[in-house]
Amino acid sequence: MMLPAMRNGLPTHWLSPESVESLRRWCEDESSLSLQAIRFVIGRVVHVAGPITVPAAGAGDNPYNLPVGEQYFVVHAEMMMQHRWI
């Protein structure tokens, strides 16, 4: 799947912190892999939030350190456990 990119080349769609945390917990609890060792994961998108506009510096949350004024989407996904590659 091809996703659009911002003017500076950064992606417009970002995996939610909850989705990343779920994958990290799986790595710690169910496998001998580190999160950094996983190259690909197949998952199912369960929700896409946005577009969200990055607020002015100091005026709010910017968890992905994106440029002020850019719009992005947060993707909530669940990993399909049987599909992963290292």
HTML snippet that shows the backbone in 3Dmol.js (N, CA, C, O; Angstrom):
<script src="https://3Dmol.org/build/3Dmol-min.js"></script>
<div id="view" style="width:600px;height:400px;position:relative"></div>
<script>
const pdb = `
ATOM      1  N   MET A   1       0.844  -1.165   0.000  1.00  0.00           N
ATOM      2  CA  MET A   1       0.000   0.000   0.000  1.00  0.00           C
ATOM      3  C   MET A   1       0.894   1.233   0.000  1.00  0.00           C
ATOM      4  O   MET A   1       1.821   1.332   0.804  1.00  0.00           O
ATOM      5  N   MET A   2       0.626   2.142  -0.869  1.00  0.00           N
ATOM      6  CA  MET A   2       1.384   3.380  -0.942  1.00  0.00           C
ATOM      7  C   MET A   2       0.619   4.480  -0.205  1.00  0.00           C
ATOM      8  O   MET A   2      -0.570   4.692  -0.444  1.00  0.00           O
ATOM      9  N   LEU A   3       1.306   5.162   0.676  1.00  0.00           N
ATOM     10  CA  LEU A   3       0.701   6.268   1.403  1.00  0.00           C
ATOM     11  C   LEU A   3       1.346   7.570   0.957  1.00  0.00           C
ATOM     12  O   LEU A   3       2.531   7.588   0.623  1.00  0.00           O
ATOM     13  N   PRO A   4       0.589   8.656   0.946  1.00  0.00           N
ATOM     14  CA  PRO A   4       1.168   9.933   0.544  1.00  0.00           C
ATOM     15  C   PRO A   4       2.193  10.413   1.566  1.00  0.00           C
ATOM     16  O   PRO A   4       2.190   9.984   2.720  1.00  0.00           O
ATOM     17  N   ALA A   5       3.058  11.300   1.123  1.00  0.00           N
ATOM     18  CA  ALA A   5       4.085  11.863   1.995  1.00  0.00           C
ATOM     19  C   ALA A   5       3.903  13.377   2.085  1.00  0.00           C
ATOM     20  O   ALA A   5       3.320  14.002   1.199  1.00  0.00           O
ATOM     21  N   MET A   6       4.412  13.951   3.172  1.00  0.00           N
ATOM     22  CA  MET A   6       4.395  15.402   3.329  1.00  0.00           C
ATOM     23  C   MET A   6       5.433  16.029   2.399  1.00  0.00           C
ATOM     24  O   MET A   6       6.226  15.324   1.774  1.00  0.00           O
ATOM     25  N   ARG A   7       5.419  17.327   2.319  1.00  0.00           N
ATOM     26  CA  ARG A   7       6.371  18.033   1.438  1.00  0.00           C
ATOM     27  C   ARG A   7       7.814  17.697   1.770  1.00  0.00           C
ATOM     28  O   ARG A   7       8.659  17.662   0.875  1.00  0.00           O
ATOM     29  N   ASN A   8       8.115  17.446   3.049  1.00  0.00           N
ATOM     30  CA  ASN A   8       9.489  17.157   3.446  1.00  0.00           C
ATOM     31  C   ASN A   8       9.820  15.673   3.367  1.00  0.00           C
ATOM     32  O   ASN A   8      10.906  15.259   3.775  1.00  0.00           O
ATOM     33  N   GLY A   9       8.889  14.861   2.844  1.00  0.00           N
ATOM     34  CA  GLY A   9       9.130  13.440   2.664  1.00  0.00           C
ATOM     35  C   GLY A   9       8.687  12.560   3.818  1.00  0.00           C
ATOM     36  O   GLY A   9       8.711  11.335   3.701  1.00  0.00           O
ATOM     37  N   LEU A  10       8.281  13.162   4.935  1.00  0.00           N
ATOM     38  CA  LEU A  10       7.782  12.369   6.057  1.00  0.00           C
ATOM     39  C   LEU A  10       6.427  11.771   5.712  1.00  0.00           C
ATOM     40  O   LEU A  10       5.680  12.346   4.920  1.00  0.00           O
ATOM     41  N   PRO A  11       6.100  10.624   6.296  1.00  0.00           N
ATOM     42  CA  PRO A  11       4.796  10.014   6.006  1.00  0.00           C
ATOM     43  C   PRO A  11       3.649  10.829   6.592  1.00  0.00           C
ATOM     44  O   PRO A  11       3.837  11.594   7.538  1.00  0.00           O
ATOM     45  N   THR A  12       2.474  10.659   6.028  1.00  0.00           N
ATOM     46  CA  THR A  12       1.285  11.345   6.538  1.00  0.00           C
ATOM     47  C   THR A  12       0.499  10.462   7.490  1.00  0.00           C
ATOM     48  O   THR A  12      -0.384  10.953   8.193  1.00  0.00           O
ATOM     49  N   HIS A  13       0.797   9.173   7.528  1.00  0.00           N
ATOM     50  CA  HIS A  13       0.078   8.233   8.386  1.00  0.00           C
ATOM     51  C   HIS A  13       1.065   7.622   9.382  1.00  0.00           C
ATOM     52  O   HIS A  13       2.118   7.113   8.999  1.00  0.00           O
ATOM     53  N   TRP A  14       0.706   7.682  10.660  1.00  0.00           N
ATOM     54  CA  TRP A  14       1.590   7.221  11.731  1.00  0.00           C
ATOM     55  C   TRP A  14       0.871   6.190  12.576  1.00  0.00           C
ATOM     56  O   TRP A  14      -0.321   6.331  12.848  1.00  0.00           O
ATOM     57  N   LEU A  15       1.583   5.153  12.994  1.00  0.00           N
ATOM     58  CA  LEU A  15       1.014   4.127  13.834  1.00  0.00           C
ATOM     59  C   LEU A  15       0.801   4.682  15.241  1.00  0.00           C
ATOM     60  O   LEU A  15       1.675   5.350  15.793  1.00  0.00           O
ATOM     61  N   SER A  16      -0.360   4.403  15.810  1.00  0.00           N
ATOM     62  CA  SER A  16      -0.707   4.935  17.129  1.00  0.00           C
ATOM     63  C   SER A  16       0.248   4.404  18.196  1.00  0.00           C
ATOM     64  O   SER A  16       0.779   3.301  18.069  1.00  0.00           O
ATOM     65  N   PRO A  17       0.463   5.195  19.250  1.00  0.00           N
ATOM     66  CA  PRO A  17       1.306   4.727  20.356  1.00  0.00           C
ATOM     67  C   PRO A  17       0.785   3.415  20.957  1.00  0.00           C
ATOM     68  O   PRO A  17       1.579   2.564  21.357  1.00  0.00           O
ATOM     69  N   GLU A  18      -0.531   3.247  21.021  1.00  0.00           N
ATOM     70  CA  GLU A  18      -1.104   2.019  21.565  1.00  0.00           C
ATOM     71  C   GLU A  18      -0.754   0.813  20.700  1.00  0.00           C
ATOM     72  O   GLU A  18      -0.479  -0.270  21.216  1.00  0.00           O
ATOM     73  N   SER A  19      -0.765   1.003  19.398  1.00  0.00           N
ATOM     74  CA  SER A  19      -0.424  -0.090  18.478  1.00  0.00           C
ATOM     75  C   SER A  19       1.048  -0.461  18.600  1.00  0.00           C
ATOM     76  O   SER A  19       1.393  -1.642  18.574  1.00  0.00           O
ATOM     77  N   VAL A  20       1.909   0.528  18.731  1.00  0.00           N
ATOM     78  CA  VAL A  20       3.338   0.269  18.901  1.00  0.00           C
ATOM     79  C   VAL A  20       3.578  -0.436  20.231  1.00  0.00           C
ATOM     80  O   VAL A  20       4.370  -1.376  20.301  1.00  0.00           O
ATOM     81  N   GLU A  21       2.902   0.008  21.281  1.00  0.00           N
ATOM     82  CA  GLU A  21       3.052  -0.609  22.600  1.00  0.00           C
ATOM     83  C   GLU A  21       2.585  -2.065  22.585  1.00  0.00           C
ATOM     84  O   GLU A  21       3.219  -2.918  23.206  1.00  0.00           O
ATOM     85  N   SER A  22       1.503  -2.357  21.897  1.00  0.00           N
ATOM     86  CA  SER A  22       1.012  -3.727  21.782  1.00  0.00           C
ATOM     87  C   SER A  22       2.053  -4.622  21.102  1.00  0.00           C
ATOM     88  O   SER A  22       2.294  -5.745  21.544  1.00  0.00           O
ATOM     89  N   LEU A  23       2.654  -4.132  20.052  1.00  0.00           N
ATOM     90  CA  LEU A  23       3.686  -4.891  19.348  1.00  0.00           C
ATOM     91  C   LEU A  23       4.910  -5.072  20.242  1.00  0.00           C
ATOM     92  O   LEU A  23       5.498  -6.153  20.275  1.00  0.00           O
ATOM     93  N   ARG A  24       5.296  -4.028  20.964  1.00  0.00           N
ATOM     94  CA  ARG A  24       6.444  -4.124  21.879  1.00  0.00           C
ATOM     95  C   ARG A  24       6.190  -5.172  22.959  1.00  0.00           C
ATOM     96  O   ARG A  24       7.071  -5.975  23.269  1.00  0.00           O
ATOM     97  N   ARG A  25       4.977  -5.164  23.534  1.00  0.00           N
ATOM     98  CA  ARG A  25       4.634  -6.147  24.573  1.00  0.00           C
ATOM     99  C   ARG A  25       4.686  -7.574  24.009  1.00  0.00           C
ATOM    100  O   ARG A  25       5.181  -8.490  24.665  1.00  0.00           O
ATOM    101  N   TRP A  26       4.168  -7.751  22.786  1.00  0.00           N
ATOM    102  CA  TRP A  26       4.224  -9.069  22.167  1.00  0.00           C
ATOM    103  C   TRP A  26       5.667  -9.526  22.026  1.00  0.00           C
ATOM    104  O   TRP A  26       5.990 -10.680  22.311  1.00  0.00           O
ATOM    105  N   CYS A  27       6.535  -8.620  21.587  1.00  0.00           N
ATOM    106  CA  CYS A  27       7.951  -8.969  21.423  1.00  0.00           C
ATOM    107  C   CYS A  27       8.556  -9.425  22.753  1.00  0.00           C
ATOM    108  O   CYS A  27       9.300 -10.404  22.802  1.00  0.00           O
ATOM    109  N   GLU A  28       8.230  -8.709  23.820  1.00  0.00           N
ATOM    110  CA  GLU A  28       8.784  -9.056  25.132  1.00  0.00           C
ATOM    111  C   GLU A  28       8.191 -10.332  25.706  1.00  0.00           C
ATOM    112  O   GLU A  28       8.913 -11.139  26.291  1.00  0.00           O
ATOM    113  N   ASP A  29       6.882 -10.529  25.547  1.00  0.00           N
ATOM    114  CA  ASP A  29       6.182 -11.635  26.203  1.00  0.00           C
ATOM    115  C   ASP A  29       6.151 -12.926  25.396  1.00  0.00           C
ATOM    116  O   ASP A  29       6.202 -14.009  25.977  1.00  0.00           O
ATOM    117  N   GLU A  30       6.070 -12.838  24.083  1.00  0.00           N
ATOM    118  CA  GLU A  30       5.797 -14.015  23.266  1.00  0.00           C
ATOM    119  C   GLU A  30       6.938 -14.449  22.359  1.00  0.00           C
ATOM    120  O   GLU A  30       6.865 -15.512  21.741  1.00  0.00           O
ATOM    121  N   SER A  31       7.963 -13.664  22.272  1.00  0.00           N
ATOM    122  CA  SER A  31       9.044 -14.035  21.357  1.00  0.00           C
ATOM    123  C   SER A  31      10.383 -13.663  21.961  1.00  0.00           C
ATOM    124  O   SER A  31      10.451 -13.003  22.997  1.00  0.00           O
ATOM    125  N   SER A  32      11.410 -14.080  21.324  1.00  0.00           N
ATOM    126  CA  SER A  32      12.751 -13.709  21.762  1.00  0.00           C
ATOM    127  C   SER A  32      13.295 -12.556  20.927  1.00  0.00           C
ATOM    128  O   SER A  32      14.500 -12.308  20.898  1.00  0.00           O
ATOM    129  N   LEU A  33      12.383 -11.853  20.245  1.00  0.00           N
ATOM    130  CA  LEU A  33      12.783 -10.763  19.354  1.00  0.00           C
ATOM    131  C   LEU A  33      12.662  -9.410  20.038  1.00  0.00           C
ATOM    132  O   LEU A  33      11.820  -9.210  20.914  1.00  0.00           O
ATOM    133  N   SER A  34      13.507  -8.502  19.627  1.00  0.00           N
ATOM    134  CA  SER A  34      13.326  -7.115  20.057  1.00  0.00           C
ATOM    135  C   SER A  34      12.442  -6.418  19.026  1.00  0.00           C
ATOM    136  O   SER A  34      12.352  -6.854  17.879  1.00  0.00           O
ATOM    137  N   LEU A  35      11.803  -5.354  19.434  1.00  0.00           N
ATOM    138  CA  LEU A  35      10.956  -4.600  18.516  1.00  0.00           C
ATOM    139  C   LEU A  35      11.772  -4.125  17.315  1.00  0.00           C
ATOM    140  O   LEU A  35      11.253  -4.089  16.199  1.00  0.00           O
ATOM    141  N   GLN A  36      13.026  -3.764  17.519  1.00  0.00           N
ATOM    142  CA  GLN A  36      13.880  -3.293  16.430  1.00  0.00           C
ATOM    143  C   GLN A  36      14.241  -4.388  15.440  1.00  0.00           C
ATOM    144  O   GLN A  36      14.617  -4.095  14.305  1.00  0.00           O
ATOM    145  N   ALA A  37      14.133  -5.660  15.857  1.00  0.00           N
ATOM    146  CA  ALA A  37      14.492  -6.779  14.971  1.00  0.00           C
ATOM    147  C   ALA A  37      13.399  -7.092  13.958  1.00  0.00           C
ATOM    148  O   ALA A  37      13.670  -7.731  12.941  1.00  0.00           O
ATOM    149  N   ILE A  38      12.173  -6.656  14.214  1.00  0.00           N
ATOM    150  CA  ILE A  38      11.068  -6.961  13.307  1.00  0.00           C
ATOM    151  C   ILE A  38      11.089  -5.979  12.147  1.00  0.00           C
ATOM    152  O   ILE A  38      11.050  -4.765  12.347  1.00  0.00           O
ATOM    153  N   ARG A  39      11.151  -6.508  10.948  1.00  0.00           N
ATOM    154  CA  ARG A  39      11.206  -5.653   9.760  1.00  0.00           C
ATOM    155  C   ARG A  39       9.829  -5.375   9.194  1.00  0.00           C
ATOM    156  O   ARG A  39       9.582  -4.271   8.711  1.00  0.00           O
ATOM    157  N   PHE A  40       8.919  -6.347   9.238  1.00  0.00           N
ATOM    158  CA  PHE A  40       7.591  -6.195   8.670  1.00  0.00           C
ATOM    159  C   PHE A  40       6.574  -6.878   9.570  1.00  0.00           C
ATOM    160  O   PHE A  40       6.867  -7.888  10.210  1.00  0.00           O
ATOM    161  N   VAL A  41       5.401  -6.322   9.607  1.00  0.00           N
ATOM    162  CA  VAL A  41       4.288  -6.917  10.336  1.00  0.00           C
ATOM    163  C   VAL A  41       3.037  -6.715   9.482  1.00  0.00           C
ATOM    164  O   VAL A  41       2.806  -5.633   8.944  1.00  0.00           O
ATOM    165  N   ILE A  42       2.245  -7.762   9.368  1.00  0.00           N
ATOM    166  CA  ILE A  42       0.959  -7.621   8.692  1.00  0.00           C
ATOM    167  C   ILE A  42      -0.080  -7.380   9.768  1.00  0.00           C
ATOM    168  O   ILE A  42      -0.132  -8.098  10.767  1.00  0.00           O
ATOM    169  N   GLY A  43      -0.897  -6.380   9.564  1.00  0.00           N
ATOM    170  CA  GLY A  43      -1.915  -6.059  10.543  1.00  0.00           C
ATOM    171  C   GLY A  43      -3.201  -5.637   9.870  1.00  0.00           C
ATOM    172  O   GLY A  43      -3.298  -5.530   8.648  1.00  0.00           O
ATOM    173  N   ARG A  44      -4.173  -5.406  10.711  1.00  0.00           N
ATOM    174  CA  ARG A  44      -5.477  -4.963  10.228  1.00  0.00           C
ATOM    175  C   ARG A  44      -5.736  -3.582  10.811  1.00  0.00           C
ATOM    176  O   ARG A  44      -5.659  -3.385  12.023  1.00  0.00           O
ATOM    177  N   VAL A  45      -6.041  -2.634   9.944  1.00  0.00           N
ATOM    178  CA  VAL A  45      -6.372  -1.277  10.389  1.00  0.00           C
ATOM    179  C   VAL A  45      -7.762  -1.324  11.005  1.00  0.00           C
ATOM    180  O   VAL A  45      -8.717  -1.783  10.380  1.00  0.00           O
ATOM    181  N   VAL A  46      -7.862  -0.842  12.242  1.00  0.00           N
ATOM    182  CA  VAL A  46      -9.155  -0.837  12.913  1.00  0.00           C
ATOM    183  C   VAL A  46      -9.744   0.568  13.017  1.00  0.00           C
ATOM    184  O   VAL A  46     -10.950   0.726  13.206  1.00  0.00           O
ATOM    185  N   HIS A  47      -8.897   1.584  12.896  1.00  0.00           N
ATOM    186  CA  HIS A  47      -9.392   2.966  12.953  1.00  0.00           C
ATOM    187  C   HIS A  47      -8.307   3.910  12.439  1.00  0.00           C
ATOM    188  O   HIS A  47      -7.119   3.698  12.685  1.00  0.00           O
ATOM    189  N   VAL A  48      -8.723   4.944  11.731  1.00  0.00           N
ATOM    190  CA  VAL A  48      -7.810   6.001  11.296  1.00  0.00           C
ATOM    191  C   VAL A  48      -8.368   7.316  11.837  1.00  0.00           C
ATOM    192  O   VAL A  48      -9.496   7.694  11.520  1.00  0.00           O
ATOM    193  N   ALA A  49      -7.580   8.004  12.647  1.00  0.00           N
ATOM    194  CA  ALA A  49      -7.991   9.290  13.212  1.00  0.00           C
ATOM    195  C   ALA A  49      -7.334  10.412  12.422  1.00  0.00           C
ATOM    196  O   ALA A  49      -6.153  10.338  12.083  1.00  0.00           O
ATOM    197  N   GLY A  50      -8.102  11.444  12.133  1.00  0.00           N
ATOM    198  CA  GLY A  50      -7.532  12.592  11.445  1.00  0.00           C
ATOM    199  C   GLY A  50      -8.389  13.041  10.291  1.00  0.00           C
ATOM    200  O   GLY A  50      -9.444  12.463  10.030  1.00  0.00           O
ATOM    201  N   PRO A  51      -7.948  14.058   9.606  1.00  0.00           N
ATOM    202  CA  PRO A  51      -6.610  14.638   9.704  1.00  0.00           C
ATOM    203  C   PRO A  51      -6.448  15.474  10.968  1.00  0.00           C
ATOM    204  O   PRO A  51      -7.386  16.117  11.440  1.00  0.00           O
ATOM    205  N   ILE A  52      -5.229  15.443  11.496  1.00  0.00           N
ATOM    206  CA  ILE A  52      -4.849  16.215  12.672  1.00  0.00           C
ATOM    207  C   ILE A  52      -3.823  17.232  12.213  1.00  0.00           C
ATOM    208  O   ILE A  52      -2.877  16.884  11.506  1.00  0.00           O
ATOM    209  N   THR A  53      -3.998  18.474  12.602  1.00  0.00           N
ATOM    210  CA  THR A  53      -3.049  19.529  12.231  1.00  0.00           C
ATOM    211  C   THR A  53      -2.086  19.764  13.386  1.00  0.00           C
ATOM    212  O   THR A  53      -2.509  19.944  14.528  1.00  0.00           O
ATOM    213  N   VAL A  54      -0.792  19.761  13.088  1.00  0.00           N
ATOM    214  CA  VAL A  54       0.227  19.997  14.108  1.00  0.00           C
ATOM    215  C   VAL A  54       0.083  21.434  14.600  1.00  0.00           C
ATOM    216  O   VAL A  54       0.120  22.367  13.798  1.00  0.00           O
ATOM    217  N   PRO A  55      -0.084  21.625  15.923  1.00  0.00           N
ATOM    218  CA  PRO A  55      -0.261  22.968  16.462  1.00  0.00           C
ATOM    219  C   PRO A  55       1.038  23.770  16.451  1.00  0.00           C
ATOM    220  O   PRO A  55       2.126  23.236  16.238  1.00  0.00           O
ATOM    221  N   ALA A  56       0.884  25.062  16.685  1.00  0.00           N
ATOM    222  CA  ALA A  56       2.058  25.939  16.773  1.00  0.00           C
ATOM    223  C   ALA A  56       2.982  25.439  17.880  1.00  0.00           C
ATOM    224  O   ALA A  56       2.531  24.838  18.855  1.00  0.00           O
ATOM    225  N   ALA A  57       4.276  25.692  17.718  1.00  0.00           N
ATOM    226  CA  ALA A  57       5.267  25.242  18.694  1.00  0.00           C
ATOM    227  C   ALA A  57       4.873  25.682  20.095  1.00  0.00           C
ATOM    228  O   ALA A  57       4.542  26.845  20.323  1.00  0.00           O
ATOM    229  N   GLY A  58       4.913  24.746  21.023  1.00  0.00           N
ATOM    230  CA  GLY A  58       4.576  25.047  22.406  1.00  0.00           C
ATOM    231  C   GLY A  58       3.088  25.128  22.673  1.00  0.00           C
ATOM    232  O   GLY A  58       2.680  25.393  23.804  1.00  0.00           O
ATOM    233  N   ALA A  59       2.261  24.905  21.653  1.00  0.00           N
ATOM    234  CA  ALA A  59       0.815  25.065  21.830  1.00  0.00           C
ATOM    235  C   ALA A  59       0.085  23.728  21.917  1.00  0.00           C
ATOM    236  O   ALA A  59      -1.144  23.703  21.860  1.00  0.00           O
ATOM    237  N   GLY A  60       0.792  22.642  22.050  1.00  0.00           N
ATOM    238  CA  GLY A  60       0.094  21.370  22.145  1.00  0.00           C
ATOM    239  C   GLY A  60       1.000  20.185  21.908  1.00  0.00           C
ATOM    240  O   GLY A  60       2.225  20.305  21.862  1.00  0.00           O
ATOM    241  N   ASP A  61       0.376  19.055  21.762  1.00  0.00           N
ATOM    242  CA  ASP A  61       1.076  17.791  21.609  1.00  0.00           C
ATOM    243  C   ASP A  61       1.534  17.593  20.162  1.00  0.00           C
ATOM    244  O   ASP A  61       0.775  17.837  19.224  1.00  0.00           O
ATOM    245  N   ASN A  62       2.771  17.151  19.994  1.00  0.00           N
ATOM    246  CA  ASN A  62       3.326  16.843  18.681  1.00  0.00           C
ATOM    247  C   ASN A  62       4.142  15.557  18.821  1.00  0.00           C
ATOM    248  O   ASN A  62       5.371  15.594  18.759  1.00  0.00           O
ATOM    249  N   PRO A  63       3.459  14.406  19.012  1.00  0.00           N
ATOM    250  CA  PRO A  63       4.176  13.170  19.344  1.00  0.00           C
ATOM    251  C   PRO A  63       5.098  12.645  18.250  1.00  0.00           C
ATOM    252  O   PRO A  63       5.994  11.851  18.536  1.00  0.00           O
ATOM    253  N   TYR A  64       4.903  13.063  17.024  1.00  0.00           N
ATOM    254  CA  TYR A  64       5.721  12.558  15.925  1.00  0.00           C
ATOM    255  C   TYR A  64       6.758  13.586  15.453  1.00  0.00           C
ATOM    256  O   TYR A  64       7.440  13.378  14.449  1.00  0.00           O
ATOM    257  N   ASN A  65       6.864  14.698  16.193  1.00  0.00           N
ATOM    258  CA  ASN A  65       7.843  15.753  15.886  1.00  0.00           C
ATOM    259  C   ASN A  65       7.742  16.226  14.442  1.00  0.00           C
ATOM    260  O   ASN A  65       8.746  16.322  13.735  1.00  0.00           O
ATOM    261  N   LEU A  66       6.530  16.518  14.017  1.00  0.00           N
ATOM    262  CA  LEU A  66       6.280  16.968  12.645  1.00  0.00           C
ATOM    263  C   LEU A  66       6.312  18.488  12.577  1.00  0.00           C
ATOM    264  O   LEU A  66       6.159  19.149  13.604  1.00  0.00           O
ATOM    265  N   PRO A  67       6.504  19.051  11.398  1.00  0.00           N
ATOM    266  CA  PRO A  67       6.518  20.499  11.244  1.00  0.00           C
ATOM    267  C   PRO A  67       5.152  21.111  11.595  1.00  0.00           C
ATOM    268  O   PRO A  67       4.104  20.527  11.323  1.00  0.00           O
ATOM    269  N   VAL A  68       5.196  22.282  12.195  1.00  0.00           N
ATOM    270  CA  VAL A  68       3.978  23.014  12.553  1.00  0.00           C
ATOM    271  C   VAL A  68       3.130  23.241  11.308  1.00  0.00           C
ATOM    272  O   VAL A  68       3.642  23.603  10.249  1.00  0.00           O
ATOM    273  N   GLY A  69       1.827  23.022  11.451  1.00  0.00           N
ATOM    274  CA  GLY A  69       0.893  23.256  10.362  1.00  0.00           C
ATOM    275  C   GLY A  69       0.643  22.065   9.455  1.00  0.00           C
ATOM    276  O   GLY A  69      -0.328  22.070   8.699  1.00  0.00           O
ATOM    277  N   GLU A  70       1.498  21.036   9.507  1.00  0.00           N
ATOM    278  CA  GLU A  70       1.289  19.843   8.683  1.00  0.00           C
ATOM    279  C   GLU A  70       0.087  19.060   9.197  1.00  0.00           C
ATOM    280  O   GLU A  70      -0.253  19.138  10.378  1.00  0.00           O
ATOM    281  N   GLN A  71      -0.541  18.320   8.325  1.00  0.00           N
ATOM    282  CA  GLN A  71      -1.647  17.449   8.708  1.00  0.00           C
ATOM    283  C   GLN A  71      -1.187  16.002   8.603  1.00  0.00           C
ATOM    284  O   GLN A  71      -0.451  15.622   7.692  1.00  0.00           O
ATOM    285  N   TYR A  72      -1.649  15.206   9.570  1.00  0.00           N
ATOM    286  CA  TYR A  72      -1.295  13.790   9.572  1.00  0.00           C
ATOM    287  C   TYR A  72      -2.467  12.976  10.094  1.00  0.00           C
ATOM    288  O   TYR A  72      -3.447  13.525  10.598  1.00  0.00           O
ATOM    289  N   PHE A  73      -2.353  11.661   9.966  1.00  0.00           N
ATOM    290  CA  PHE A  73      -3.370  10.717  10.417  1.00  0.00           C
ATOM    291  C   PHE A  73      -2.721   9.730  11.383  1.00  0.00           C
ATOM    292  O   PHE A  73      -1.549   9.387  11.230  1.00  0.00           O
ATOM    293  N   VAL A  74      -3.476   9.278  12.368  1.00  0.00           N
ATOM    294  CA  VAL A  74      -2.997   8.264  13.304  1.00  0.00           C
ATOM    295  C   VAL A  74      -3.760   6.970  13.013  1.00  0.00           C
ATOM    296  O   VAL A  74      -4.990   6.937  13.045  1.00  0.00           O
ATOM    297  N   VAL A  75      -3.010   5.913  12.731  1.00  0.00           N
ATOM    298  CA  VAL A  75      -3.585   4.621  12.368  1.00  0.00           C
ATOM    299  C   VAL A  75      -3.535   3.690  13.574  1.00  0.00           C
ATOM    300  O   VAL A  75      -2.475   3.447  14.151  1.00  0.00           O
ATOM    301  N   HIS A  76      -4.699   3.179  13.938  1.00  0.00           N
ATOM    302  CA  HIS A  76      -4.795   2.181  15.004  1.00  0.00           C
ATOM    303  C   HIS A  76      -4.932   0.833  14.313  1.00  0.00           C
ATOM    304  O   HIS A  76      -5.841   0.626  13.509  1.00  0.00           O
ATOM    305  N   ALA A  77      -4.023  -0.080  14.633  1.00  0.00           N
ATOM    306  CA  ALA A  77      -3.999  -1.367  13.942  1.00  0.00           C
ATOM    307  C   ALA A  77      -3.753  -2.490  14.931  1.00  0.00           C
ATOM    308  O   ALA A  77      -3.180  -2.291  16.002  1.00  0.00           O
ATOM    309  N   GLU A  78      -4.200  -3.668  14.547  1.00  0.00           N
ATOM    310  CA  GLU A  78      -3.892  -4.850  15.338  1.00  0.00           C
ATOM    311  C   GLU A  78      -3.032  -5.783  14.497  1.00  0.00           C
ATOM    312  O   GLU A  78      -3.285  -5.993  13.311  1.00  0.00           O
ATOM    313  N   MET A  79      -2.026  -6.329  15.130  1.00  0.00           N
ATOM    314  CA  MET A  79      -1.097  -7.200  14.428  1.00  0.00           C
ATOM    315  C   MET A  79      -1.735  -8.561  14.207  1.00  0.00           C
ATOM    316  O   MET A  79      -2.418  -9.087  15.086  1.00  0.00           O
ATOM    317  N   MET A  80      -1.514  -9.117  13.048  1.00  0.00           N
ATOM    318  CA  MET A  80      -1.912 -10.483  12.750  1.00  0.00           C
ATOM    319  C   MET A  80      -0.715 -11.341  13.144  1.00  0.00           C
ATOM    320  O   MET A  80       0.248 -11.445  12.384  1.00  0.00           O
ATOM    321  N   MET A  81      -0.764 -11.948  14.306  1.00  0.00           N
ATOM    322  CA  MET A  81       0.395 -12.585  14.943  1.00  0.00           C
ATOM    323  C   MET A  81       1.122 -13.585  14.057  1.00  0.00           C
ATOM    324  O   MET A  81       2.344 -13.704  14.149  1.00  0.00           O
ATOM    325  N   GLN A  82       0.415 -14.296  13.216  1.00  0.00           N
ATOM    326  CA  GLN A  82       1.063 -15.336  12.428  1.00  0.00           C
ATOM    327  C   GLN A  82       1.874 -14.767  11.263  1.00  0.00           C
ATOM    328  O   GLN A  82       2.572 -15.521  10.586  1.00  0.00           O
ATOM    329  N   HIS A  83       1.802 -13.466  11.013  1.00  0.00           N
ATOM    330  CA  HIS A  83       2.493 -12.871   9.869  1.00  0.00           C
ATOM    331  C   HIS A  83       3.528 -11.851  10.346  1.00  0.00           C
ATOM    332  O   HIS A  83       3.194 -10.701  10.632  1.00  0.00           O
ATOM    333  N   ARG A  84       4.760 -12.279  10.427  1.00  0.00           N
ATOM    334  CA  ARG A  84       5.833 -11.374  10.788  1.00  0.00           C
ATOM    335  C   ARG A  84       7.127 -11.910  10.187  1.00  0.00           C
ATOM    336  O   ARG A  84       7.297 -13.118  10.023  1.00  0.00           O
ATOM    337  N   TRP A  85       8.018 -11.009   9.866  1.00  0.00           N
ATOM    338  CA  TRP A  85       9.294 -11.401   9.277  1.00  0.00           C
ATOM    339  C   TRP A  85      10.413 -10.675   9.989  1.00  0.00           C
ATOM    340  O   TRP A  85      10.273  -9.509  10.356  1.00  0.00           O
ATOM    341  N   ILE A  86      11.506 -11.355  10.181  1.00  0.00           N
ATOM    342  CA  ILE A  86      12.675 -10.730  10.789  1.00  0.00           C
ATOM    343  C   ILE A  86      13.814 -10.736   9.808  1.00  0.00           C
ATOM    344  O   ILE A  86      14.902 -10.253  10.122  1.00  0.00           O
TER     345      ILE A  86
END
`;
const viewer = $3Dmol.createViewer("view");
viewer.addModel(pdb, "pdb");
viewer.setStyle({}, {cartoon: {color: "spectrum"}});
viewer.zoomTo();
viewer.render();
</script>
